[in-house]
Amino acid sequence: MSAPAAASSALAAPEAAAASTGRTGPGRPADPSGSGVPSGPDGSGGSGSSDRAFGARLMAPLLLGSLLNPINSTMIATALVAIGQDFHVGAAETAWLISAMYLSSAVGQPSMGRLADRVGPRRVFAAGALIVCAAGLMGALAPTFGLLIVSRVVLGIGTAAAYPAAMAILRAEARRVGRAAPRYVLGRLSLAALGSAAIGPTLGGLLAATAGWRAVFAVNIPLALLALLGALAWLPADGRNAGAGRSGSERVPGPPGGAGSSGSLDPLGIALFAATLTCAMFFVLRLDDPQWGLPALTGVLAGALVWWQLRHPAPFLDLRMLARHGALVRTYLRHGLAYLVIYCVLYGFSQWLEEAHGFSSFHAGLVMLPMSGAAAFCSIAGARTKGIRAPLTVAAACLAVGSAVFLLLQGTSPLVALLCAGALFGIPQGLAATGNQAAVYAQAPADGVGSAAGLQRTAQYLGAITASSLIGLLYGERASDSGLHAIALIGVVLGLLLLVLTLADRGLRTGATGTGD
């Protein structure tokens, strides 16, 4: 999710030259992924020392930190009623607890990714964990509903640090060992996000029922502290060797501009990006009552953002780099569209199960389990494939076919039909997550993978917010069969569009990934 300007260090020049010739150095094999490190014969990055480098000590804090954002985005769902009762606010007001975190995460992901690329991913990861602790404490003690919303904004910013920092750390470790990170390592990040998002509502309901809704905020404190301690103990120091016992002759390149290049962070660019995104999201969130002044304001802010980024020597959004890397931009588009369909069906289906089919929230969650299980299984399977194009093609096809199956569902459909429909739709969730993540890792510039991964998540959040607005628009006061069918029809159309975009994307062909156009 943005990429920084080209590296100015002496080390960057030979790496760029090597990338353009398809080699990473004297005697090293070509790197078809474009990741800046050579791959094994199967493109997976080899084994042996590479597998040991990406072992449990490195991955434990990265996985724990990366699950904090998705689990908090869903854990709050089963506590909203209790929060509303305590603060005497309605459903429209408590919905801002969800939207506030999506908004801050959408802005925070590329911003934190930019910081990870500039000042070091370990520092940003640790700072994010501290921010999460503060947000959890603020929410657990919040005396007013307004302060509770503020805590969710802070929580979105803090949890936004982990994923782009994790991607940057994996890329740095891959360069240190001279092999691309194995696909299954990247798949673990996707699995952590999918699994934590799936168990979020259950965990939130359990905490709210046993310890009160404030425990939904307080649980972040021990989780973030564990991630912080793991990061301090096991993550490699920024720009230096990753731990004792490793070769002292191999150094991980530091962030371009040096660890202290805070002057190149482009705060005005970040502010303009945040303002543009916020205005656009506020418009999308109120499609039922559109505020037509917001698109005009969004256009003005976007124009100012483009003007500033094209003139800044180290822009927050490197538009020229994005123009050169068309494959990366198309990956963002695919990811955003895929998650627009996924969130439409995911949340639209669960609401329909309760209001149109008559299930309780508990039983609706049980019906959704095959979808979560299929998503987790396909995430693991997708992480072990050799290519990127094939799983993304299957994901797009399954989005269209799975959405078409939902067109056949009625309020009287048997349970087995509901379970099968959910399981079928879980397939593209897992494949799209791991496939697009692998594409970003391969296509992003070697010194900008953190900010590039942040922009990927921004595309995902845009899809989520648009989906929530569409669900409200199509369902109205209550979920119905006709509303579900309208959502499914949108899924069919967008799934077919994604299939065309995937098949036509030259950047996904073998050997082309990461080369741009």
N, C-alpha and C positions, 0 to 999 in steps of 0.2 A: 504494500500500500504505500512514497515519493522517493526519488533517488537523488543523491547529492551530486555535486559537480564532479568532474573528472579529477582523479587524484593527482596531486602535484609532486608527490615524492619521487625520488629517483627510482625506487623499486617498482613503481607503477608502470614506467615506460617499457621495460622489457616484458612485463606481464601482458601489457596491451599488445605489443608486437607479437608475442607468442600466440595470443588469442587469435590475431588476424591471420596467422599462418596455420592455425590448427594444431599448434604444438605448445607445450608448457615449458619447454626447456630442452637443453641438449640431451639426446638419448631418451627422452620421455615420450610416451605415446600420445596420440592426438586426444583431445578432449572434446567429444561430440556434444557434451552437455553445455559447454561454454561456461562452466563454473569456475574456471581458473585453476582446476586441479585435474590430473589425468584420471581416467576411469579404468576399471578392470575390463576384461574381454567382453563381459556381458553388459557393460554400462552401469553396473551397480556400484562401482567404486572399489571392487576387490574385496579381500577378506584379510585375515591375519591381523597385522598390526592396526589396520584401519578399524576392524571390528572392536579390538581392545580399546582403541582410542575413544570410541563412542560407547563406552561401557556404562555401568550402573551409576558410578559416582558422578559422571558428567551429566547423565540424563535425568537423574532423580530430581534435582532442583529445577531443571528446565521443565520437566513434565508437571511438577507441582505448581510452579508459577504460571504455566500456560493454561491450567484448568481453572484458575481463579476467575477469569473473565467470563467464560461460558457458564460456569456453575452459578455465578451471581446473577447472570442475565435471566436464568430460569428459576432459581431458588426462591426469588421474591414472589413468584406467581401465587403460591399457596399461602402467603402471609398477607396478601393485600386486603382481604376482608377484615382481618383482625386489626390491621393498621388503620383502616378507615373507621372502624368502630371506636378505637381509642382516641383518634384525633377528630372524630365527628366530621369526616369528609366522605364524599361519594366516590363512585367508581371512576368518574371522569378525572377527579383529582388524583386518586391513587395511581392511575395509569401513567402519570408523569414520573413516577418512581422507575418505571420501565424505560420510558422515552428518554429521560435525563441521562441514564447510563449509556444508552445507545448513542446519544448525541456526543457525549464526552469521549466515549470509546472511539467513535468514528474519526474525531479530530485527534485524539490522543495517540492512536496507533501509528500513523505516519510521523507524528511529531516525536514520539518516543523512539521510533525507528531512526529518525534523523539524528537524534541525540546519541543513539547507540553507535551509529556510524562515525560520529564526530568525536565523542568523548570516551567511547568504549562501552561495549555491551554489558560487561560485568558490572560496571558502575551503575548503568541505567537499570539493570535487573534488580540490583540491591536497593536502589532508590525507590523503584516501583513497589518493592515489598514493604518498605517503610511507609510509603503513602497509603498502601492498603491497610496497614495496621492502624494508622491515624483515622482512615475512613471508617473502619470497623468500630473503633472506639467512639467516634463521633455519632454514628448511627445508633449504637447501643445505648448511648446516654442522651440522645436528642430530645429536648423538651418540647419542641414545636415541629409541626409538619414541614415547614419551610426549611428548617435545619436538616431534616431527614432527607429532603431532596438534594440539598447541598452535599450531604454525605455520599449520596449515590453518584453525583457528578465527580467528586473526588475519587470515589471507588472506581469509576470508569477510567479515569486518568491513570491511577496506580496500576490497575490490572492490565491496562493497555501496554505496559512496558515489557511484559514477560515474553510474548510471542515474537515480536521483531528482534528483541535482544537474543532470544534463543536461536533464531535463524542466523543471526550474525555470528554467534558463538560457534555454531556448527560449521559455518563457512570458514571461519578462522582456523578451527581445528582441522578441517579437511585440507586446508592449505599447509598446515604444519606437518601433517603426516604424508602429504603428497598424493592423497587419494580422495575422490569425491565421497561425500557422506552416503552411506548405504541408504537405499530407498526406504527400507524398513525402519530406519532411524527417524526419517521424516514422518513416516506413517504413524509412529508413536505419538507425535504431537497432534496429528489429526484425531487419533483414537482418544487421546486425553480430552480433547475438546468435545468430541461427539459423546463420549461416555459421561463426562461430567454434566453436560447440558441435559442428557437424558435422565440422570438421577437427581438433578437439581430440584424439580418440583417435589419429589418424594422426600428428599432430605429437608427441604424447607418446611413441608407439612409436618414432618416429625419434630423438628426443632420448635416450630410454633406451637404445636400441641403439647409438648412436654415442658418447654422452658420459656415459652412466650415468643412473640415475633422479634423481640430485640436480639434473641439468640441467632437469628438469621444474619444479623450484622456482626455480632460478637464472634461468630465462628471464624471469621476472616482473620482475626488476630493470631490464633495459634497456627493456622495454615500459612499465613504470610511469614511468621517468624521461622517456621520450619524451612520455608523456601529461602529465606534470608541466610539462615545458618548454613544450609547446604551450599548456597552460592559462595559464601565467604570461605567455606572449607574446601570445596571441590572444583569450583569453576576456575578456569585459567585466568591469570591476571591479564588485564588489557595490554596488548602490545608486547607481551613477554611470554616466556615459556609457560606451558600449562602444567605446572606441578613439578614435584621433585621426581628424580629418577629418570627424566627424559633428557634427550640429547641436548647439550648446551650449545651446539652449533646451529641448531634450527630455531629461528625466531619467527614468531607470528607478527606480521606487519601491523603496525599501529594504525589507528584511524587517520584518514587523510587530513592533513593540516595540523596533526599533533593533538594530544589529549587536551591541550589547553586552548584550542582554537575556538573558543566560545564566540568570538566576534563574527564567525562565519555561519552562525546558526540561523540568521535571517528571521529575527522576531517579527518584523512587519509582514513578511511573507506568511509566517505561521498564523498571525492574527487575521490577515485577509482570507486565508484558506478557511479558518474556523468560522469567520463571519459569513462567507459564501455558503459553506456547507450548512450552517445553522439556519440561514434564511431558506435555503432549498428544502431542508427537512421540515421546517415549520409549515411550509406550503403543502408538502406531501402528506403530513400528518392530518391536515384538515381538508381532504378532498371532498368531504361531505358538505363543507361550507367554505369553498375556496376563497382565500384572500388574494385578490388579483394584483395587489400592489407588491406582494412578495416576489413574484417572478421578475418584475422590473428591477427591484432592488438587488436581487440575486445576480441579474445580468450586469448591473453596474459594478458590483463588487467583484464579479468574475473578470470583467474587463480590467479593473484596477489590478487584480492579482496577476493576470497575464502580463500587463504592462510592466509591473514591478519585477516579476520573475525573469523576464527577458533582459532586464537591465542590471540585475544584481550579479556580482561576480561569482557568488556561491549560493544560488537560489535554493530555497526550501523545496520547491517543485522544479526539478531540472527539465523544463519543457523541451529543450533541444535534445536531451538524452532520450526522453520518451518518444520524440518524433523519430529518432534513429532506431529505437527498439520497438517496432510495431508489434512484434510477437508478444512483448510484455503487456502492452496496452490491450491487445486482444484477449490476453489471459484475464486481465481485470474485468473486461466486459463479460466474458464467459462466466467468471466466478460470480459477479453481481447478478446476472440473469438467472443462473442456476439457483442461487439462494433466494431470489425473489420467488421462484416456483416452490422451492423446498419449504420456505417459511409460510407461504400461502396455504399449502396443503397441511403442513405440520400443525399449525395453530388453528387453521380453519376446520380440519378434520376433528381435532380434539373438542373444539367448541360444539361442532355438529353432533358428536357422539352424546354429549350431555343434554343439549337443548332439543334436538330433533329425534334422537334415538332413545332418550330417556335414561342413559347411564348416569350413575353417580360419578363424581370426580375420580374416586378411587378405581372404579371399574373401567372408566375411560382410560385411565393410565395403564391398566392391565391390557386393554385392547391395543394400546400403542406399543406394547413391549416388542412384538415381532418386528415392527418398523425400526426400533432402536437396535435390536439384535442384528437385523440384516445390515443396518448401517455400520455397526461395529465390525461385523465379519467382512464386509466388502472393503472397509477401510484397511484392514489387515491384508486382504488379498490384493488390493490395489497397490499397497506399499511394496509388495513383493514382485510386481510386474517389472519388466525391463524397459518398457516404453512409456510414453505419456499419451500419445494420440489414441491408442486402442481403448484404454479405460475411460477417457473422456468421451469417446464416441459411444461406448456402451452406456455411459451415464446419461448422455443427451437422449439416446433412444429410449432408455428406461423412464426418463422424466416424461416423455411424450406418451408412452404406452401406459405407465402407471397413472398418469393424469386421466387418460381415456377410461381406465377402469373405474375411476371415481365418478365418471359420468353415468355409470350404470347403478350406482348405489342409491338406495331409497331408505326412508325411515323404518321400513319393515324388512330390510335385508337381513339374512341370517348371519349369525356371529362368524361362521367360517368365512363368509365373503368379506367381512370387515377385516378379519385377521390376515387373509391373503392379500387384500388390497394394500394394507399397511406394510406387510413384508415386502411386496413388490416395490413399493415406493422407497423403502429403505435402501435398496441397491444403489440408486444414483447418489444418495446422500454420502455414502462412504467413498464411492469412486470419484465423485466431483471434488470432494475435500482433498483427498490425497493427490489426485491428478493435477489439479491447479496449483497446489502447494509445491509439488515437484517442478512444475513448469516455472513458477516464480523463482525458485531456488536456482534453476538452470539458466533462466533468461536475464536475471538481474545482473548489473555490473558487479564485479568482484568486491568493490569497496562500498557498495550501496545496498546490500541484501537486506539489512535491517529496515531501512526506510521503504524499500520495495515491498517487503512482507507486510509492513504497516499499511500501505496503500491497498494491498489485497484484502485485508480485514475491513478497511473503510468501504470497499466495494461490497463486501458481505453485509455490513451494517446498513448501507443504503438499500440493499435488497430487503433486509428485515423490516426496516421502517416503512418502505413502500408496501410491503406485504401486509403489515398491520393496518395500514390505511385502507387498502383494497378490501380486506376482510370486513372492516367496519362499514365500508361503503356498500358492499354486496349483501351483507347480512342484515344491516339495519338494526332493528331492536332485538332481533332473535335469529339464530341460525336456522336455516331451512334447507330442504332438498334443492330448491331452485338456486339458492345462494351457493351451496356446495358445487352444483353443476356449473355455475358461472365461473367459480374459482378453478374447477377442473378444466374448463374450456380454455381459460387463460394459460393453464399449465401445458395443455396440448400444443397450443400455438407457439409458446416460448420454447418448449422442448424441441419442436421441429426447427425453429430458428437456430437454436443452439447446435442441433445436429448439422445443419448447413454450415454454420460458422466453424465448427470443429473440422469437418471434412475438407473445407476450403482453405484452412489455415496452413500455409506453407511453413510457418515457423514451428509446427509440430512434427514435421517430417524428420526421420532419422538423420542426425548430423546437422540439422538446421536449427535446433533449439538453442536459443541463446545468442544467435547471430544477428537477430533483428532482421530487417528487410534490405 
